[in-house]
Amino acid sequence: MIYSRHFNGLLNESYKEALKGSIIELMGKSVILYGKKSVSYVPEQSGRLRRMEVPLSCFGAEIEYPRMGHIDPAGLSFMLRTFRAERWVENEVNY
């Protein structure tokens, strides 16, 4: 148990050293608590760090797009007839 704690401390130190020169340092660090909140520390004008907790929530986005029949009905009809004819010709050639 003592060795595990010591090894864990060594890993934490090496992780901090690796982060010093990496590009990840440019982004803020955030910790998720129990999957319900995100914690960040924001510097104030006085130089103190203020802890901010933000509750996590779900969000989504939907987009509707018109089908080809609404945009170009004649072109769609021609394209479908072409595909059907190609399929028919392929089936005739295979038999």
Buried (B, 14 or more C-beta within 10 A) or exposed (E): EEEEEEEEEEEEEEEEEEEEEEEEEEEEEEEEEEEEEBEBEEEEEEEEEEEEEEEEEEEEEEEEEEEEEEEEEEEBEEEEEEEEEEEEEEEEEEE
